[in-house]
Amino acid sequence: MLTALRLLGDADYLRVLEAGQLQSLARLQIAAGFDAYYAGLPFWGLASMACSVLWFKSRYIPRALAAFGVISSAWCVLCAFAYLIVPSFANTIGLSWFDVPMVVFEIAVGGSLLIKGLGPPASPVVV
C-alpha cells in the first residue's frame, strides 16, 4: 500500500502522467496486494487444517475447538479456491467471511493455551 501512496505523491518523475492515470495505477497496486493475499489464503487454510487435525488427535485443546478449527480451515480453503476460480464468488459470500472463522479459531486456541497452558493430553494418543 505504500507503493500506492508513492504513486499519489508529488515526486518529479510522476509529473509525466495525468492525475487520473496515477490514481488508476494506485488502485491497481492496491488490488494487486489483495490478489496476492487471496492467492496465499488457501495455503494458510491448508496449514491451519493440518495443525487443527494434530490438535484434535493430541487432545491438548478441547476437541470441539479443534474440530471447529478443521471445519473453519476447510471453509477458508474452499472459499479461497472458489474466489480464485470465479472472482464474482465474492458477491455471494463476503470476502471477510472467508477467513474470519479461522481467525476466531486461532485467537481461541491462543487464549486457551495462555489461560490453561499446555499440560499432558487427556488420554494416550493412538496413532
Buried (B, 14 or more C-beta within 10 A) or exposed (E): EEEBEEBEEEEEEBEEEEEEEBBEBBEEBBEEEEEEEBEEBBEBBBEBBEBBBEBBBBBBBBEEBBBBBBBBBBBBBEBBBBBBEEEEBBEEEEBEEBBBBBEEBBEBBEEBEEEEEEEEEEEEEEE
